[in-house]
């Protein structure tokens, strides 16, 4: 390809450790490598930027111009792309590319992913086999989607899975899967279904598990209902900087969605639906890690009870001394050895 942006992307694809490509304008281009933003020497022709945006819009069956200034989509290799066009950005369209990391697809293939030891990988596998409901929590660019992919890879091939995403990012290698995309308003359709519309429809599609890429609004209510009524092993992610903040954020999403119900009822729904919250972050070297695994252990009065199962201490994910309340399920359905936690003390 002669287009300067495609050439830049292809060159960067040959380098390891790059997770983001950020084009602010023709002369200001940055990449994220090992958690650090680095400016690279670039001088991209404005004509090439315009051509690239048109090609990406066509590939995603969308339009990106002055009248349709925001595009969320994918590159052919699966990387996620966001474009915001003039006049809502000064000077030049801004392009953000989140690289699709082909190297991280299974726990076996990447044994050190997220700073995990073999013991904690065994625990996470048992969590999936036991069909426990999991929320993956974390801030920006800590690997929530990548971690969901690792968990999805542990789901049995006999199960029927329905995924719902704003833009397709998850990697699902299961034979019985339906992929739904709420941001897929294309050139061929005038419909504009929301994520909540798709979640409601999913309940009529006989899923074993429902996976929502990221919870952003009223769809949380329907997902919790599904988790509470037989769709065990469902998962989603939430943008939050701590496990406690994750619960608060879900409460806020509930209330902002306009549901008129007491806060204690909201918390009851959450406490009975969610089994574990896995909190992701970055260590001092910028590497993506699991910071904490907490169990949601019911209610006491109007308070959701949580128990910290593991926490990163001195750079190591460490058992905090309290076995999960759902240990019998982890043992019987997930094959976790009966003395698993005793050996980790």
C-alpha positions as CSV (number, residue, x, y, z in Angstrom):
1,X,0.0,0.0,0.0
2,X,1.2,3.5,-0.8
3,X,-0.9,5.2,1.9
4,X,1.4,6.6,4.6
5,X,-0.8,5.5,7.5
6,X,-1.1,1.9,6.3
7,X,2.6,1.8,5.9
8,X,3.1,3.1,9.4
9,X,0.7,0.5,10.8
10,X,2.4,-2.3,8.9
11,X,5.8,-1.1,10.2
12,X,4.6,-0.9,13.8
13,X,3.1,-4.4,13.5
14,X,6.6,-5.8,13.1
15,X,7.6,-4.4,16.5
16,X,6.8,-6.1,19.8
17,X,5.1,-4.6,22.8
18,X,3.1,-1.9,21.0
19,X,-0.5,-1.7,22.3
20,X,-1.7,1.7,21.0
21,X,-1.1,4.0,18.0
22,X,-2.3,7.5,18.5
23,X,-2.4,10.0,15.6
24,X,-3.2,13.5,16.9
25,X,-2.4,15.3,13.6
26,X,0.0,14.7,10.7
27,X,3.2,15.5,12.7
28,X,2.2,14.3,16.2
29,X,2.1,10.5,16.3
30,X,2.5,8.5,19.5
31,X,2.7,4.8,20.4
32,X,2.2,3.1,23.7
33,X,4.9,0.5,24.5
34,X,5.2,-1.3,27.8
35,X,2.8,1.2,29.4
36,X,4.8,4.3,28.2
37,X,3.7,6.8,25.5
38,X,6.5,7.5,23.0
39,X,6.4,10.1,20.2
40,X,7.7,8.9,16.8
41,X,9.0,10.8,13.9
42,X,6.2,11.3,11.4
43,X,4.9,13.6,8.7
44,X,1.7,12.1,7.4
45,X,0.2,13.8,4.3
46,X,-3.3,15.1,5.0
47,X,-4.5,13.4,1.8
48,X,-3.4,10.1,3.1
49,X,-5.3,10.7,6.4
50,X,-8.5,11.4,4.5
51,X,-8.1,8.3,2.3
52,X,-7.4,6.1,5.3
53,X,-10.5,7.4,7.1
54,X,-12.6,6.7,4.0
55,X,-11.2,3.2,3.6
56,X,-11.8,2.3,7.3
57,X,-15.3,3.7,7.2
58,X,-16.1,1.6,4.1
59,X,-14.6,-1.5,5.7
60,X,-16.8,-1.0,8.7
61,X,-19.8,-0.1,6.6
62,X,-20.1,3.3,8.2
63,X,-19.6,6.9,7.3
64,X,-17.1,9.3,9.0
65,X,-17.3,12.9,7.9
66,X,-18.4,16.3,9.1
67,X,-22.0,15.1,9.5
68,X,-20.9,11.7,11.1
69,X,-17.9,12.8,13.1
70,X,-17.3,9.8,15.3
71,X,-16.4,6.3,14.1
72,X,-15.9,3.2,16.3
73,X,-14.7,0.2,14.3
74,X,-12.1,-2.4,13.6
75,X,-9.1,-2.8,11.3
76,X,-8.8,-5.9,9.2
77,X,-6.5,-7.5,11.7
78,X,-9.1,-7.1,14.5
79,X,-7.5,-4.0,16.1
80,X,-10.0,-1.5,17.5
81,X,-10.1,2.0,16.0
82,X,-11.7,5.3,17.0
83,X,-11.8,8.3,14.8
84,X,-13.1,11.8,15.6
85,X,-13.5,14.1,12.7
86,X,-13.5,17.8,12.3
87,X,-15.2,20.1,13.2
88,X,-15.2,18.4,16.7
89,X,-11.4,18.2,16.8
90,X,-9.1,21.1,16.0
91,X,-6.8,21.0,13.0
92,X,-7.0,17.4,11.9
93,X,-9.0,14.2,12.6
94,X,-7.7,12.3,15.6
95,X,-7.2,8.5,15.2
96,X,-6.7,6.1,18.1
97,X,-5.9,2.4,17.4
98,X,-5.9,-0.2,20.1
99,X,-3.8,-3.1,18.8
100,X,-5.1,-6.6,18.7
101,X,-2.5,-8.7,20.5
102,X,-2.5,-12.1,18.7
103,X,0.1,-13.4,21.2
104,X,-2.3,-13.5,24.1
105,X,-5.0,-16.0,23.4
106,X,-4.8,-18.7,26.2
107,X,-3.3,-19.2,29.6
108,X,-1.1,-22.0,28.2
109,X,0.2,-19.9,25.4
110,X,1.0,-16.9,27.7
111,X,1.7,-18.4,31.1
112,X,3.0,-15.1,32.6
113,X,0.1,-13.0,31.3
114,X,-1.3,-10.6,34.0
115,X,1.4,-11.7,36.4
116,X,-0.4,-15.0,37.1
117,X,1.2,-18.1,38.6
118,X,0.1,-21.6,37.7
119,X,-1.9,-21.8,40.9
120,X,-4.0,-18.8,40.1
121,X,-4.5,-19.9,36.5
122,X,-5.9,-23.1,37.9
123,X,-8.2,-21.1,40.1
124,X,-9.5,-19.0,37.2
125,X,-10.0,-22.1,35.1
126,X,-12.1,-23.6,38.0
127,X,-14.1,-20.4,38.1
128,X,-15.0,-20.8,34.4
129,X,-15.8,-24.6,34.7
130,X,-18.0,-23.9,37.8
131,X,-20.0,-21.4,35.7
132,X,-19.6,-18.5,38.2
133,X,-20.6,-15.0,37.2
134,X,-17.6,-12.7,36.8
135,X,-17.1,-9.0,36.4
136,X,-13.7,-7.8,35.1
137,X,-12.9,-4.3,36.4
138,X,-10.1,-1.9,35.4
139,X,-9.1,1.5,34.2
140,X,-8.2,2.5,30.7
141,X,-5.9,0.2,28.7
142,X,-5.3,-2.4,31.4
143,X,-6.4,-5.3,29.3
144,X,-10.0,-5.9,30.2
145,X,-10.9,-7.3,26.8
146,X,-7.7,-9.4,26.6
147,X,-8.5,-10.9,30.0
148,X,-12.1,-11.7,29.0
149,X,-10.7,-13.4,26.0
150,X,-8.5,-15.6,28.2
151,X,-11.5,-16.6,30.3
152,X,-13.7,-17.2,27.3
153,X,-11.1,-19.6,25.9
154,X,-11.7,-21.8,29.0
155,X,-15.5,-22.2,28.2
156,X,-16.5,-25.7,27.1
157,X,-17.1,-26.1,23.4
158,X,-20.5,-27.8,24.2
159,X,-21.9,-24.5,25.5
160,X,-23.9,-21.9,23.5
161,X,-22.5,-18.4,23.9
162,X,-24.0,-15.0,22.9
163,X,-21.7,-12.0,23.0
164,X,-22.8,-8.4,22.9
165,X,-20.3,-5.6,22.1
166,X,-20.4,-2.0,21.0
167,X,-17.6,-2.8,18.6
168,X,-16.5,-6.4,18.0
169,X,-13.3,-7.1,20.0
170,X,-13.6,-10.4,21.7
171,X,-12.0,-13.5,20.3
172,X,-14.3,-16.5,20.5
173,X,-13.3,-19.8,19.1
174,X,-16.4,-21.8,20.0
175,X,-18.7,-23.6,17.5
176,X,-22.0,-22.4,19.0
177,X,-21.6,-18.7,19.3
178,X,-23.7,-15.7,18.1
179,X,-21.9,-12.3,17.9
180,X,-24.1,-9.2,18.4
181,X,-22.8,-5.6,17.8
182,X,-24.8,-2.7,19.3
183,X,-22.7,-0.1,17.4
184,X,-23.3,-1.8,14.1
185,X,-25.6,0.8,12.5
186,X,-24.4,0.3,8.9
187,X,-25.1,1.9,5.6
188,X,-27.7,-0.8,4.9
189,X,-29.8,-0.3,8.0
190,X,-31.6,2.6,9.6
191,X,-32.1,0.7,12.9
192,X,-30.1,1.8,15.9
193,X,-30.6,-0.9,18.5
194,X,-29.0,-0.3,21.9
195,X,-27.0,-2.8,23.9
196,X,-30.0,-3.2,26.2
197,X,-32.2,-4.0,23.2
198,X,-29.7,-6.8,22.3
199,X,-29.5,-8.1,25.8
200,X,-33.3,-8.4,26.0
201,X,-33.3,-10.3,22.7
202,X,-30.5,-12.5,23.8
203,X,-32.7,-14.0,26.5
204,X,-34.9,-15.4,23.7
205,X,-31.9,-17.0,22.0
206,X,-31.3,-19.9,24.5
207,X,-27.8,-18.9,25.6
208,X,-25.8,-20.9,28.1
209,X,-23.7,-17.8,28.9
210,X,-24.0,-14.1,28.0
211,X,-20.9,-12.0,27.6
212,X,-21.2,-8.2,27.4
213,X,-17.9,-6.6,26.3
214,X,-18.4,-3.6,28.6
215,X,-21.3,-2.4,30.7
216,X,-22.1,1.3,30.1
217,X,-25.8,1.8,30.9
218,X,-29.2,0.2,31.5
219,X,-28.2,-3.1,30.0
220,X,-26.7,-3.8,33.5
221,X,-30.2,-4.4,34.8
222,X,-31.0,-7.1,32.2
223,X,-27.7,-8.8,32.6
224,X,-28.1,-9.1,36.4
225,X,-31.6,-10.5,35.8
226,X,-30.1,-13.0,33.4
227,X,-27.4,-14.0,35.9
228,X,-30.0,-14.4,38.6
229,X,-32.3,-16.6,36.4
230,X,-30.2,-19.4,35.1
231,X,-27.6,-17.9,32.8
232,X,-24.7,-18.9,35.0
233,X,-21.1,-18.2,33.9
234,X,-22.0,-14.9,32.3
235,X,-19.4,-12.1,32.2
236,X,-18.8,-8.5,31.5
237,X,-16.3,-5.7,32.2
238,X,-16.7,-2.4,34.0
239,X,-14.5,0.7,33.8
240,X,-13.3,1.3,37.4
241,X,-10.0,1.8,39.2
242,X,-10.7,-0.6,42.2
243,X,-13.0,-3.4,43.0
244,X,-15.0,-1.2,45.5
245,X,-15.3,1.5,42.9
246,X,-16.6,-1.2,40.5
247,X,-19.6,-1.9,42.7
248,X,-20.2,1.9,43.2
249,X,-20.0,2.4,39.4
250,X,-22.6,-0.4,38.8
251,X,-24.9,1.2,41.3
252,X,-24.5,4.6,39.5
253,X,-25.3,3.0,36.1
254,X,-28.4,1.5,37.6
255,X,-29.6,4.8,39.0
256,X,-28.7,6.9,35.9
257,X,-30.6,4.5,33.8
258,X,-33.8,5.8,35.5
259,X,-34.9,2.7,37.4
260,X,-37.1,3.7,40.3
261,X,-36.1,1.3,42.9
262,X,-34.5,1.6,46.4
263,X,-30.7,1.4,46.5
264,X,-31.0,-1.7,48.8
265,X,-32.9,-3.5,46.1
266,X,-30.2,-2.6,43.5
267,X,-27.5,-3.9,45.8
268,X,-29.5,-7.1,46.4
269,X,-29.6,-7.7,42.7
270,X,-25.9,-7.2,42.4
271,X,-25.0,-9.3,45.5
272,X,-27.0,-12.4,44.3
273,X,-25.9,-12.1,40.6
274,X,-22.1,-11.5,40.8
275,X,-19.7,-14.1,42.3
276,X,-16.3,-12.6,41.6
277,X,-14.8,-9.2,40.6
278,X,-11.3,-9.4,39.0
279,X,-9.5,-6.1,39.3
280,X,-6.9,-5.3,36.7
281,X,-4.2,-2.7,36.7
282,X,-0.5,-2.0,35.9
283,X,2.5,-2.6,38.0
284,X,5.4,-0.2,38.5
285,X,6.9,-1.3,35.1
286,X,3.7,-0.6,33.2
287,X,2.9,-4.3,32.8
288,X,-0.8,-5.4,33.0
289,X,-1.5,-7.4,36.1
290,X,-4.3,-8.7,38.3
291,X,-4.4,-6.5,41.4
292,X,-7.1,-8.2,43.3
293,X,-9.7,-10.9,43.2
294,X,-12.8,-10.3,45.4
295,X,-15.8,-12.5,46.1
296,X,-19.2,-10.9,46.4
297,X,-20.5,-12.8,49.4
298,X,-24.1,-11.6,49.8
299,X,-25.7,-8.8,51.9
300,X,-25.7,-7.7,55.5
301,X,-28.4,-5.1,56.0
302,X,-28.0,-2.6,53.2
303,X,-24.3,-3.4,52.6
304,X,-22.9,-5.7,50.0
305,X,-20.4,-8.1,51.6
306,X,-17.1,-8.6,49.8
307,X,-14.2,-10.8,50.7
308,X,-10.7,-10.3,49.2
309,X,-9.5,-13.7,48.0
310,X,-6.2,-12.6,46.5
311,X,-4.3,-9.3,46.4
312,X,-1.0,-8.2,44.8
313,X,1.5,-7.9,47.6
314,X,5.2,-7.0,46.8
315,X,4.5,-7.8,43.1
316,X,3.0,-11.2,43.7
317,X,-0.8,-12.1,43.7
318,X,-1.2,-13.5,47.2
319,X,-3.9,-15.5,48.9
320,X,-5.4,-13.4,51.6
321,X,-6.4,-16.3,53.9
322,X,-10.1,-16.6,53.3
323,X,-11.4,-19.3,51.0
324,X,-14.4,-18.3,48.8
325,X,-17.9,-19.2,50.0
326,X,-18.5,-20.9,46.7
327,X,-15.5,-23.3,47.3
328,X,-17.7,-26.4,47.0
329,X,-18.7,-25.4,43.5
330,X,-15.1,-24.7,42.6
331,X,-14.2,-28.1,43.9
332,X,-17.1,-30.2,42.6
333,X,-17.7,-28.5,39.3
334,X,-14.3,-26.9,38.6
335,X,-12.1,-29.6,39.9
336,X,-10.2,-27.4,42.3
337,X,-8.3,-29.7,44.7
338,X,-9.9,-29.8,48.2
339,X,-6.7,-28.6,49.9
340,X,-6.0,-26.0,47.3
341,X,-6.0,-22.9,49.6
342,X,-4.3,-24.7,52.4
343,X,-1.2,-25.2,50.2
344,X,-1.2,-21.4,49.4
345,X,-1.0,-20.2,53.0
